[in-house]
Amino acid sequence: MMKKFLRFKLQNLIFRSNSLPDQHFAMMYRGDKLTYDPLQSSFSLKDGQFTEFFTYFNSFSYGKWTKYTNVRSISLCIKAKGKFTIQLFGHYRRGEIIEKEFYPSHIFDFQEFETIEIPVSEDAKGTVIGFQIQSIRDFAVSEGCWCTYIDEKDVKDVRISIVTTTFKKESYIKRNVETIERELFYGSESCRDRFRMNIIDNGRTLDPDDFNDEYVTLFPNINAGGAGGFTRGIIESLHLKWAPTHILLMDDDVTILPEAFVRTYALLTLIKDEYSDYFISGAMLRNQQMNEQHEDIGYVVDDGYYRAAKPTMFLHLWDQVFINEEEKPQKPDSYAAWWYCCFPVTQIEENDLPLPVFIRCDDVDFSIRHKAHMITMNGIFVWHDDFKYKFNASMEFYMVVRNSLITQAIDGIYPNADFIGNINRLFMERIKAFSYSDCDLLLDAIEDYLKGPSFISEPRGEQIVKEKSAKNEKLKNLYEVLDTVKDVSAENITSGLYEPAELHGFKKFIYNATYNFQIFPARLMKKKTGVIPYDWFVAPSKNYGCTALLAVNESNYTGNLRMRSERRFLGLMKRRKKLMRRYKRCNNAVTAEYRAAGNVFRSETFWRKYLGIKEET
C-alpha cells in the first residue's frame, strides 16, 4: 500500500502588508516594484521588469527547515499568468565568503492564472533559498508559498493558545485583535482553527462583550504586571477544554503580521521529536525603523547586563537576511523575550510557573530555569517600539536591578552574573552625571531585595511602581527648560547627542577620583552646563567639570536640567556605603530565604491566591 503524502504549506509569500510602509518593500522583494491590482488581488510587473525575493519575508530557511522538521522535498508554489521566467537560487557559507548558486531557470506562458510548483534541487547547497522573476509579457501573480509533501504520520496535532497581557492600552489590543481576526481567524488560512487568543486585562478597562467569541476570550485580572498577567494566561490555557499543546506569550504594544503565527504553526506541526521541547523565539524589529532587528535571542552577560545575541540586523539587505539565519552555539544564560515566545505546555510542570516579580526579568528567569533551547526564523517576529523611546528610569534602575537579584537568588541561575558589580558601575556612572534620582532607585532595589521573599509575596506591584515612578526625572518641553539655561543654545542641540564621549589620561583620573568634581568646593567651580542624553548613554567628557547637565530626550524634545548638589551626593554616598555593608552581611541568609520560597512562588496554588482566582474543582 502506497504512503499518502499531504501537500503542506510552510510559509506564505508576502507581496504587500498594511503594517509595512511602502518604503520598506525591500523586506518583501527587491528590484522593480510590483503594481497592485485590487480588482484581481494580483501584483504585476511591466514587460522586461525584474525582481527578486531573497528577502526577510520571502526567502526560505532551507537549512533550518531540514534540520528541525520532517520536511521532504521543498517547492516554490506560485499562482501567476503571463509570460515570465522564474529561477531559484540560494546562498551558503564557504569559509568567510557567502557563496551564491543558481538552480535551473523555468519559463512559463499562461493566458489565465495557473498554479506552478518548482522544486528546490535535492543537491542544493543553499541554506537560505530565494527566487527571481523576469517579466516577458503581461506578468501578474496573485499568491504564492513555500510548501512540502509530508507523510501523514509526521504531522503533529498542534493547538496554540496566544496569550497577551494588557494594561490600559485599548488602542493597541483592539488593533491587534482586529488584525488577527481578519487575517487568521476569519481568513482563508487552513490553520485558523488551531489558534485561540486569550487576553488578560490587567487594567479591567475592556468590555468582554467586545472580544469574547469562538476564538478570543477576555479575562479581567488584577494589575499584577506582566508576570501576573502572563501567568494568568498560562493557567487559563492549561485548563481550557480545547487543550492547547503550546502557549504563545506576546506583548500587547506590538505591531504584528499574522504570517508569523502561520510559520510558527507549520514549524511546530512538522518538528522532529528531538526538538519538540524547543522554544520558538520571535524577533523584535523596531517600529521606528521597521527593517532593523533589535533581538531574536537575548542572554545575560557575566557583568550583569542583558544583551542581544546578535548585532543589529538590517533586514532589507540580502546578506543580513542570510547572516540572520546562520546558527551559532547558544550562549550560556540565553532567553526568549515575551514580546513573542512560544513553548510546549509540557514545559509547565508542577511548581513551574513564572515568578511574581510584577514586571521585568520574568521572561529571562523562565527561559533559563527551563534550560530552554530556542529556534528563530526569518518572518517570525513582531514590531515593537525601540527601547530608546521607552526608557523609564524606575523600570531600568529599580525593577530590572531588583528582579535580577531576586531571580538569581531563587533559582540559582546565571551564577556568574555580577549584578552587584553592575549596580556599582551604574551608580558611579549616574552620580557623576548628577542623576541622583537614578542612584536613589538603584539603592532602593538593593534595599527591597534584602527585605526577602515576603516583600513580593503580596500583589502590591502596582503600588511599588507608582512609588518608584515618582522618582523619575520630570522632563519638560526643551524650549521651556532652555529658557532657564544661559550658556546652551537651542540651535542643533540634539546634533551629536549620542556621539562617543570618553575621557582619557589625567582628565579620566580626576573625573573618577573626584566623582566629577563633586568633592571640590562649589565656590571653586566655574559655572558650566553640559548637554547629554537622558537615558543609558554614558558621556564622561560631556559631564566633565560641569555644574549643571541638561539631560535631553531627543525623541520628544523634552529635557531636565540636573544641578550639581553636594548635599545629595554626600547623602547617596553615605547611604550606599551603609547598604553595601548590610548586603555583604545579610545576602547569604536572604538568598536562602528566597531559595526556600521558590517552589511556593511557582505553584498554581500560590498564583490562584495571589490573583484572586478560584481553585479548579
N, C-alpha and C positions, 0 to 999 in steps of 0.2 A: 504494500500500500504506500503510495507516494505521500510524502510530507506536504502539509498545506502551509504555504508561506503567505504572510499578510504584507500588503503594502503599508508602510508605516511612515508618517510624516515626522521628520526630526525638527525642522525649523522652517518657518515661512521666509520668503524673500520680502523685504521691506522697500517699497518704492517711494512712499511718502508717509508722513506722520503728522497729525495735528499737534503733537507735542514737540516736534523738532522744527525750528525755524528754517527757512529755505537756505540761509547762509551756511548751514551745516549739512547740506545734501551730500558732501563728500564722505559722510559716515555711512551713506547708503550706496553711493556709486560715484565714480569719477569719470571725467571726460565731458562729452556733450550732454546737456541737460535734457532729461525726459520731459515731454509735454503731457500733461494730464488731460484726459477727455472724460468729463463727468458723465456724459450720456452713455458711454460704453464702459465706464470704470476701467479705462485702459491707459497705458502710457506709451508714447510713440517717440521715434527718432526720425528726423528728416533723412532723406536718401543721402547716403555717403557718410552719415554721422556714426560716431563710435563712442562706446562707453564700457567701463569695466567695473567688476563687482568684487574685487578683493578688498572688502571693507569690513568695518566693525559689525554691521548688521547682517551682511550678506555673504561673507566668506564662510567656509565650513571648516570647523576644527577637526580635521580628519584624524590627527594623532590622538586627541583626547577621546573622540567617539569610539575609535577602535580599541583604545586602551581600557576605558571604563565600562563599555557596554557590549552587548552581544550583537551589534550590528553586523550585517554581512556586506553585500555589495552596496555601494552608495551611488545614488544617481541625482543629477540635477533635473528637476521637473519644471518645465516652462509651458504655459499656455500662451501661444503667440500666433501672429499671422504676418503675411508679407514675405518678401524675400530677404534673407539675412543669413549671416554666419554666426555660429557660437563656437567658442573654443575655451575649454577648461585649461587651467594652469595652476601650478602650486609652487609654494616656497618651502625650502628646507634648509637646515643649517649644515654647513660643511666647515668645521673649524670656526674661524672668526667671520666667515663670509656667509651671507644669506643667498643661497642659490635659487634660481628660478627654472622650472621646467614646464614646457608646453605639452599638452596632450592633443590627440588628433582633432582637427577642425571639422565642423559639420556645417553644411549648407542646407537651407530649407526654403521652400516656396509654397505658401498656403494662401488661398483666397479668403478663407474664414479662419477663426481661431481654432487651433488644434493643440493638443497636449503632446509634448515630446518628452522623452526621457533620455538623458545622456549619462551613461555610467562613468564613474571615475575608474581609471585604469587600475587593475589589480596590482600592478607593479609600480604604482605611483610612489615616489619618494616624498612628495609634498606632505608636510604635517598640517599645513593650512592651505585649503583649496579655494580658488576663486574662478571667475569666468569673465569673458568679454564678448560683446556683441557688436557686430558691424552691420549697419542697415544698408541694404542694397536698394530696396524699393518698398515703400508703404509698410514699414515695420511698426508693429504695436504688440504690447504684451499686457495681459490682464492679471496674471497671477503667477506665482512660482513657489517652489520649495525645494529643500533637500530631503530625500526620502531613502528608505531602505526596504528590503524584503526580509521578514523575520519569521522564524519558526514560532508558532503559537505558544509553545511551551516556554519560550524565553520572554514572554510578555507578562510582566508582573502586574498585580492588582494594586494600583496606586490611587489613593484618595488624599487630597491635600487640603488642610484647614489653614486658610490665610488668617492670621491674627494681627490686627493693627490696634494700637492704643492711641487715644486722642484726648487732649485736654483743651477745650475751648478753641479748637481750630476747625470750626464748622466748614469754612470755605474749602479747606484742603480735603477733608474727609468726603464731603459731598462731591467734589470734583473727581476724586479717585474712584468712588463707588460708581458714579455715572460712567466713567471710562471703562471700568472693569465689566459692568453690566452690558454696556454697548458692544464692546469688542471681545468679550469672553462669554459671560453667562447667557446673553441673548443673541450672540453672534453665531457664526457658522462653524466654529471650532468643534471638532468631534470630542475633544476632551473637556468640554464645558461642564458636563455633569460630574466631573472628577474633582471639582473645587467647591468649597464653601468659604464664605467670608464671615469672620466674627469680629465685630467692632467693640472694643472695650472703651466705654465713655467715662473717663475719669472726671470730667467736668460736669457730667449729668446735665448737659445743655441740649442734647439731641433728642428729637422726638422718635421713639421706637416705631411709630406708625409710618415714618418716612423711610424706614430701612428694612424692617422685618419682612422677609418674603421667602421664597423657596431656597434662595441662595445666600441671603445675607441675614445675619442676626445681630441685634444690638444688645449689649449687656451694660446697663448702668453700673458704675463702680465707684467706690470711694476714691479720692485722689491719693493713690498710693504710688504715684510716679510711674516711670516706665517699667521698673522692676515689678511693681504690683499689678500694673495693667497687663503686661505680657504674661505674668504668672497666672492671672485670672483667665486669660485666653487659653493658656496651656491646659489648665484644669478643666475648663468647659469643653475643650476639644477632646480631651481624654474620655469624657463621659457622654459624648454625642452618640446617639444610636446609629448615626451614619458611619461611625467607627473609622476615622481617618487613619491612614498609615503614616502620614507625615504632617508636620506642623511648620508653617512658613511665617516667621515673625517679620513684620515690615513696619517701618516708621509711617506716621500719618502725614508729615510735612514733606512728602517726596512727590516728584512727578514720575509717573510710571508709563511703561509701554507694555501692555499685557502680553506681548510676544515673549517676554521674559518668563511668564508662567507656562506658556506652551512649551518652551525649550526645557524648563525645569521638569515639567511632567514627562516629556519624552525621555530625558536623561534618566530619571528615576524608574520609569517603566521598563527600560531595557538594561538597567545597570547590572553588571556582573555581581554574583553573590559576594565575592570577596571585597567589594566596595559598597555593599548595601548599607553599611552603618556610617558612611561618609556624610558630612555636612555639605550643602550647596551654598557657597558664599557669594552672594551677589555683589557686584561692584558698586561703588558710589562715584558717579560722574557729577561734575559741578554744574549747578543751574546757571551760574553766571557766565560760564564758558563751557557749553554743552559737549564739546569734543574732548574735554580734559578729564581724565580719570584720576581721582584722588587716591582711591584704595580699593583693592578687592580682598586682600587679607592683611590683617594687622598683626603686630607682635609686640611683646613687652621687652624693652631693652634693659640690660643689666644696670644702666644708670638711672632706671626708674621712669623713663619716658615711654610713650606709646608711639609706634612708628608704622607707616605703611611698608609692606614687604617689598614693594616695587617703587621706583621713582614715578613721578607724574608721567602719565602716558597721554600723548596727543593723538587721539584715535581717528583723526581724518587722514593720517599718514599711513601708507601701506606697510612700511617697516615696523611701525609701532603696533599695528594690528597683529603682525606676526610675532613680534617680541612679547606682546602681552599674553600670548598663548603658550609661550615656552615655559615648561615646568622645571623648577629647580627644587632641591630638597627644602621641605618646610622648615622654617626657622623654629627654634625652641620657643615655647610660650606664644604660639600663634593663636589667633582668634578670628571668628567671623562676626562682624558687627551686625547689630539687629536692624539696620536700615533694610536689609534683605538677607535672611538666613533661614534655610530650610533644613530640617533634620528629621530622621525617623522617630516615631513615637517610642520605639524600642530603646531609645537613648534615655527615656524618662522612666526610671525605676523608683522603687520606694525610697523616700528621703533624697530625692534627686532634683528637686525644683530649684529655681533661682533663689538668690539671697535677697532679703528685704532691705536693700541699700537705697531704695527710692529711685535714684537716677545716677547713671554713670557707673561703669565697671561691671555691671551685671552681666553684660554680654561677654566681656573678657573672661570673667570668672567661669561662666557657664561652659564656654568652649574649652578652656584649658583644663577645667576639672573633669570634663568628659574625654580628655585627651583626643580632641576632635581632629580628624583628617579632613581637609577641605578640597572641594573641586570648584574651580572657577571656569567661566567660559564667556567668550565674547557674546554680547547680546543678553546676558543675564545680569541685570543691573537696575538701579534707579538713579534719577537725578535728584540731587539734594543741594541745598544752599551750602556754599563754601563756608567752612567753619570760621574763616576770617571775618565773614559778615555776621556770624552768630556769636562772636566772642562774648563771654559772660564771666566776669572775674569770680563770682561766687561759685559758678559751676567748675571752673578750671582750678581754682586755688583752694577751694574748700571741698566740694563734692568728690572730684577726681582724687584728690590727695587723701581725704578721709577714707574713701571706699577702697583705695589701693591698699592702705594699711589693713583695713578690715578683712578684705578677701584674702590677702596674703596670710593673715593670722588664722582665719577659719579653715582654709583649705590647704595651707602649706604650699600653695602653688607659687610659681616664679620665685623660688628661694634665693636666687642670685640677684634679684632686683633690689637695688638700694634706694628705697623710697625716701628714707630719712635723709640720705645724702642729697637726693634730688630736691627735697624740701629746703634743705640748707642752701643749695645753689639758687633756687628760685627766690628764697628770702633775700639773699645778698643782692641778686640782680634787681629785685623790686625796690629794696630800700635805697639803693644807690640812684634809683630813678624817682625817688620821693613818692613812691606808690605805697604809702603807709597803710591804706585800707587793704591792699592785696596781702601785705605782710601780716596784718591782723587776721585775715581769713586763713592763711597758712597755719598760723598758730592755733586758731580755733579748730582746725582739722585735727591736729595732734591732740589737743585737749579733749575733744569729743570722742576721738578714738580711745583714749585712755579711760573713758567712762565705762568701757566694757560693753558686752552684748545687750545688757538691759536697755541701753540707750537707743538701740534700733529695734527693739522687740515690740514696740507700740507704733501704730500708724500716725506718727506726727511729722512725717517728712515735709508735708506742705508748710507747716508752721516753721520748721527749720529753714526751708528755702526762703521764705519771706524774711526771716530774721537776717539771714546771710546776704540776701539780695539788697537789703537796706544799706549794706556796707559798700556796695558797688559805687564806683565813681559816678557822679551825676554829670552826664555830658549835656552841654548846651549848644545852641547854634554857634558855629565857629565865629561868625561875624560878631555876635554878641560878646563872646569871650575876647576876641581881638580888640574890642573897644577898650579893654582894661589893660592891654599889653602895649607898651610904648616902643619896645625895641624889636618887634617882629612885624614884618609886612605881610599883608593878606595876599599879595601877589605871588602866585606859584607856590603856595605854602605846602601843597602836597607833593610837589615835584621832588623826587629823590628821597621820599619819606622812608622807603624800605631799602635804600642802598646800604651796603655793609658799613659799619661804623665802629670798628675795633680800635683799641689803643695798643701802643707798643712801648717798650723800654721804660724810661723813668716815669712818663705820664701814667702808664698802666700800673706801675708800682704805687705811685701816690694815690691814684684813684681807688685802688683796693685797700691800701693801708689806712686811708682816711675816710673810707666809705663815701667817696665823692665829696671830700672836704667837710663832712658833717661833724667832725671832731675839731674843726677850726672855729674860732670865734666868728660869729656872723659879721661883726663890725669890720673884720679884715677882708671880707668877701666883696668883690665888685659885683654889682647887680648885673645879672645876665640871664636871658631867657633862651632855653633851647627848645627845639621842635622835634618831637618823637612820635612814633605810633603809640596808640593807647593799649595795644594788645600784647601778645607774647614777645614781640620783637625786642631784641636786646641791642641797645645803641650807646655803648660806653663813650665814644668820642663826642656824641651829641649831648650826653649828660654832663660831660666833664666841666667842672668848675662853675656850673650854673647855680643860681639861687632860686630859679623857677624853671619848670618844664611844662611846655604846652603839649599835652597828650592829644593827638588828633585821630579821629575816626574818619578816614577818607571816604568810606562807603556812603555816609550820610551827612558829611560835612559838619560834624559836631566835634566838640573837644572840651577839655577841662584843664585849667591852669593849676598845676601842682606846685605848691610852695614848700621850700626847704623849711623844716621845723625841727629845731634842736630838741624840743620837748617830746615830740612824737618819736623821733629817732631814739632817744635815750630810753624812753618808756618801752618801746618794742624790743630793743636790745636786752634790756633787763628781763622782760617777760620771756623772751626766747631762751636766755641762759637758765632761768629757773625751770622752764618747762622741759628743756632737754635733760636737765639733771633728773627730773621726775620720770621722763621717758626711760632713761637708762636704768633707773631703779625699779620701775614697775612693769616694763614691757613683757618680760618673760611670764609673769603671773597673769597679765591681761591676755596675752596670746593663748595661754592655757584655758582661760575662761571662754574665749571666742571659739577655740577648737572644740570644747565640750558642748557648746551651743549649736554647732554646725548642723548636726543631724536634725535637731528640733526645727531650726530655721528652714531647712529644705523640705520639710514634711508637708503633705497636703493638709493634715490636721491643723498645723500651725497657721498655714495660709488661709484656711477657711475661717478661722477665728480672727485673724488679722484683718481680713477683708470683709468680715461680717456676712459670709455666705453659709448657707445651711449644709450640714454634712449629708452625704449621699445615704439614702436608706435602701 
